[in-house]
Structure formats: C-alpha cells, structure tokens
C-alpha cells in the first residue's frame, strides 16, 4: 500500500514511483500546456493494478444511486516524492 504524504488520506489502493517529470515541477505553471510523466514498465504494472483494484471497488456501488453516480478515481501525484497513488474520489454533484 502506498502512503501519500501531505494529503488528508493516509493510504490508497496502491500506486507507483515515476522516473521523471517533464517539465520539472519547479518549471510548471498555469501556462504549462502538458506535463509528461515517465514510468518504468514494472512501476506501470503497479499503477495498472492499483487502478484495477479501485475500479473493482467502485463497481460495487449501485450506479443508479447518487453515491454510485458520483464514484470516481482520484489520482494523487506527489511530484517532489515522485509518487503516484490511486484512491477513491467523488465527482462534484
């Protein structure tokens, strides 16, 4: 289980470490059109498993109920720690 620092959630369904981010975090601003994140094959498999595990849990919600319609995946990216973590999120109303 991946632990994400500096967030209100203490754990996730898993995640991965990424190799690098382009442009570097210090160069990112509101005008940055795209951010590339490079992940090794092995770490990408961990990310895939975390997403699938979260989707399996989200699939248990009744899709016609409000909770099920708002169910989402939250991808938390900690650029300074080079961590991506997956947990449950909620869509706005």
C-alpha positions as CSV (number, residue, x, y, z in Angstrom):
1,X,0.0,0.0,0.0
2,X,1.4,3.4,-1.0
3,X,1.3,6.1,1.7
4,X,0.8,9.6,0.3
5,X,2.3,12.5,2.2
6,X,0.6,15.8,2.7
7,X,-2.9,14.7,2.0
8,X,-6.0,14.1,4.1
9,X,-6.0,10.4,3.1
10,X,-3.3,8.2,4.7
11,X,-3.5,5.2,2.3
12,X,-4.5,4.2,-1.2
13,X,-5.2,1.2,-3.4
14,X,-1.6,1.4,-4.4
15,X,0.4,3.3,-6.9
16,X,3.9,3.7,-8.3
17,X,7.1,5.7,-8.3
18,X,7.7,7.6,-11.5
19,X,11.2,8.2,-13.1
20,X,10.9,11.8,-14.0
21,X,8.5,14.6,-14.9
22,X,8.9,17.0,-17.9
23,X,9.0,19.9,-17.4
24,X,10.4,19.6,-13.9
25,X,8.0,20.6,-11.1
26,X,9.7,23.9,-10.5
27,X,9.1,24.9,-14.1
28,X,5.4,24.1,-14.1
29,X,2.9,27.0,-14.0
30,X,-0.6,27.8,-15.2
31,X,0.7,28.3,-18.8
32,X,2.3,24.8,-19.0
33,X,0.3,23.1,-21.8
34,X,1.2,19.5,-20.9
35,X,3.2,17.5,-18.3
36,X,4.9,14.3,-19.2
37,X,5.5,11.6,-16.6
38,X,7.9,8.8,-17.4
39,X,7.1,5.5,-15.6
40,X,9.2,2.3,-15.9
41,X,7.4,-0.9,-17.1
42,X,7.5,-2.5,-13.7
43,X,6.1,0.6,-12.0
44,X,3.4,1.0,-14.7
45,X,2.2,-2.5,-13.9
46,X,1.8,-1.5,-10.2
47,X,-0.2,1.6,-11.3
48,X,-2.4,-0.6,-13.5
49,X,-3.1,-3.0,-10.6
50,X,-3.9,-0.1,-8.3
51,X,-6.4,1.4,-10.9
52,X,-8.0,-2.0,-11.5
53,X,-8.3,-2.7,-7.7
54,X,-10.0,0.7,-7.2
55,X,-12.3,0.1,-10.2
56,X,-13.4,-3.2,-8.8
57,X,-14.4,-1.5,-5.6
58,X,-16.2,1.3,-7.4
59,X,-18.1,-1.3,-9.4
60,X,-19.7,-2.5,-6.2
61,X,-21.7,0.8,-5.8
62,X,-25.2,0.9,-7.3
63,X,-24.8,3.0,-10.4
64,X,-28.3,4.3,-10.3
65,X,-27.8,5.7,-6.7
66,X,-26.3,9.1,-6.1
67,X,-23.2,7.5,-4.5
68,X,-22.6,5.3,-7.5
69,X,-23.1,8.1,-10.0
70,X,-20.6,10.2,-8.2
71,X,-18.0,7.5,-7.8
72,X,-14.6,8.3,-9.3
73,X,-10.9,7.5,-9.2
74,X,-8.6,10.1,-7.6
75,X,-5.0,10.0,-8.9
76,X,-2.8,11.8,-6.4
77,X,0.6,12.8,-7.8
78,X,3.4,13.9,-5.4
79,X,5.9,15.4,-7.8
80,X,8.6,16.1,-5.2
81,X,8.4,12.4,-3.9
82,X,7.9,11.0,-7.5
83,X,4.9,9.1,-6.3
84,X,1.5,8.4,-8.0
85,X,-1.2,6.9,-5.7
86,X,-4.8,5.8,-6.5
87,X,-7.7,6.1,-4.2
88,X,-11.5,6.6,-4.4
89,X,-12.8,10.1,-5.2
90,X,-16.2,11.7,-5.8
91,X,-17.4,13.8,-8.7
92,X,-19.0,17.1,-8.0
93,X,-22.8,16.7,-7.7
